Amino acid sequence: MKAFSAKILFLFLCLLLAACQVEIPEGVIKPDKMEDLLYDYHLAQAITAEETSMSYKKKLHINYVFAKHGVTKEELDSSLVWYTRYPKQLSKVYAALENRIMAEMENMGVTTAEDDAFNTMMATADTVNLWRAPRVKLLSSTALSNRLAFEYKADSTYVKGDSIVLSFAARHLVAADDSVAFNAHAALVVEYADETSAVAGVKVGADGPYAVAVERNPNSVIKALHGFVYYSDEDSTGFPKLLVSDIAVKRIHPLPE
């Protein structure tokens, strides 16, 4: 009798597990292929970060990615809409993607533990990207994942007249018929040694590239800088709604006079 009950319990657990699994419908890009596609897509975005969204070079790189993976932009968009309705599936894809990006950074010899050495090595360059974390982040309305924040303390490589630029690409992962109201904005704060500060911000109201810049202060050196990309909406489910990619925080030395 006990053996029979154990078998019934085992069958019940198997049925429950099968019921919890989400079946990906026909036409939706499968997780493994989605990860490979997004990896190349964000790499192409990073390579052409300095280009405008309508430039021939950027379009050429993006179209190559779609051709390489045998999909269209419309298929990617519709697949992302489906994934946003199943946040666990989307989170798995981007968790794997972030791990892959971090592995690539380690292979190139750039890790978060080596930030100081990396910045020192690059101190002679006109422009240095201070951002060493994964360049892709999913934001939702939940308290633990509603913002991307950073803070840097200045060192001896900073000079008077440095400019700071926060740049990223935003993509709202919301279906066209979704009526959820959202609010997103980015801000950058730079503190100087003379106790003054400068603030810049932008509303993230549409898909596309964004840049927040604090122009140079020729009279004082930077002491610290911090900023964020913040997202909120009226959806209580906490589904990820904003994809922030190609993240960079650049320090630009002034040109020699």
N, C-alpha and C positions, 0 to 999 in steps of 0.2 A: 504493500500500500504506500509506504514511504517512497519507494523507488518510482512508483507511478506518479505520485505528487511532484517529485523532483523533475520528472520528465515534462509534466504539464507546466511547471514553473519555468523550465528552460525554454519550452516552445513559446510561452507567453513573452519572455524577455526577448527572444529572437524576433517575434512579430512586432514588439514595441520598438526595438532598434531599427527594424526595417521601415516602420512608419515614420520614425524621426529623420530618416535620411531624405534629403531633398533631391528629387530627380531633375536633372538639368534638361530643359526642353530642347527640341530640335531647333537649330538656328542660333542658339546661344553658344558662344565660344567657351569651350571646356577650360577648366582651371589651369591645367598645365600649359595649354596653348595661350591662354590669356596672360599668364605670367611672362612667357617668352615674348609675346607681342608688346606688352606694356614695358618690359625692360628695354627693348629696342626703340619703342616709341619715345620713352623719356630720355634715352640716350641721344636720339636725334634732336629732341627739344633742347637738350643741354648743349650739343654741338653748335646749334644755330641760335643760342640764347641772345646773341647780340643783333640778330636779324629781326626785322619787323614781321608781324604775323602774316603779311601778304607778300613777303619777299619770295623771289623765285628759288633761292637757295633753300629756304626753309621748306617750301612746298615740295621741292625735289627730294629732300631727305625724308619727309613724312610719307610721301607717295612711295618711296622705295621700301619703307617699312611695311606698308600695307601690301605691296606687291610681293615682298619676301614671304609674308605669312599667308598670302592668299585670301585676304579679307578686305572689306571696304570700310570706309569711315562710318557709313550707316550701320554696318554690322557691329562695329565696335560700340557705337553709341547705344544701339538697342540692347546689346549684351550688358553694358554697364547699367542700363536702366533695370534689367532683370536682377543683376547682382545687388543693386542697392535695396531691393525688396527682400533679399536674404543676406543680411549683414555678416553673418558668420562665414558664409562662402566668400564674400568679398574680403573680409578681414584675413582669411587664410591665404588668399592670393597675395595681398599686400604684405603680409608677414613674411612670406617666402621671398617676395620681391625685395624687401628691406634687408633680409639676411643675405641675399645675393649681392646687393649693392655694397653692403659692409664687407663681404668677402672680397669683392673686387678692389675695394679701398685698401684692404690689408695686403692683397697681392701686389698693389702698387707701392706698398710701403707707407701708406698714409693711414694712421689709426688715431683714435681720439687720445690715446696715451702719448702720441707723438706731436700733438698740436704745437707746443712751444718750440720744439726743434724745427718743425716744418715752417712755422712763421718766421723764425730766426733766419732760416736758410733763404726764405723768399723776401727778406727785408730790403734787399737791393732792388727789387722789382717795383715798377710804378704802381701796380695793382696786385693786391693779395686777397684771395677769397678766404675769409675767416671761418666760414661754415664747414665743419668737419663731420656733422651728423648725417644720417640718411637724407637724401634730397627729396624724398617723397613722404607725405604725411596725409592721413585721412582724418578729417575733423567732423565731429557730430555735436549734437546739443548737450551731451552728457558732460558733467563737470570734469571728468578725468580726460576727456578727449576733445574739448571745445576750443583749444588754443595751441598754437605753436609759439613757444617763447624762447628767448635767448638773452644772454648777458655776457659781455666781455670786458675785462679789465685791461687797460692800456699798459704797454711795456715800453722799453727803451727804443723800440723800432718805430713808434709813432712820432710824427713831427708836426710842427705848426703848419696849418693849412691843409691837413688831411681831410678828405671828404669820405662820407660813408653812404653806401647804397644797399638797401635791402631789395632784392628782386625775386620774383617767383611767378609761376603760372597757376592760374586758378581754373577749376572746372567744377561746376555745380552738378552733382550726380542726382538730379531730380527729374522724374518723368515730366513730359511736356504738359500733361493734364493734372499734375500735382499742384494743389492749391496752398501748400504749406508756405507761409511767409517766413523769409529768412533775413538775417542781418549779418554781414561780414565786413570787417575792416582791418587794416594793417597800420601799425604805427612804429616809428623809430625815434628814439630819444638819445641824444649825445650830450654827455656832461664834460665840461672843460675844467682844466686846472685852476682857472681864475674864478671858479664857482658859478659861471654862467652855464646855460644849457640851450639846446636847440631841439625842436620837436617838428616832425613831419608825419603826415598820415594820408591814407587814401581809403575810400569806400570800395569794397570788392563787390561790385554789383552785377558783373557779367563775366563770362568765360574769357580768358585771354591772359596775356602777360601783364605784370604790374611791376612798378619800381617806385620805391620811396627813398628819396635822397635828402641828406642834410649837407648843404653846401659848406665849403671850407671856411674856417675861421682863422684868418691869418695872424691873429693876435694871441692865440693860446693853443696849447696842445691838448689833445683829447685825454680825459682821465678815465672814462668808462662809457660804454654804450649798451643799450638794451632795446628790445623791441618785441613785437608779437604780431601774429595773425590770429584774429579772434572770430569765432563763428557761433551764431545762436539761431534757433528757429522755434516754431510753435509745436513741433512734433514731439510727443512724449515717448516715442518708441526708442529714441536714441540712435536711429539708423544713421550711418555715415552719409553726409550730404555734400561735403566740400573736399575735393582733392587738391592738395597744394603740392606742386612739383617744381623741379628745377630751382630749388631754394639756394640762394646765395646771399652772403653778407660781405660786400667788398669794401676794402679800405683802399683809397686812391691817393697816392702821394701827389703833392702839387708839382707842376712842371717847373724845372729850374728857370730862374729868371735870366 
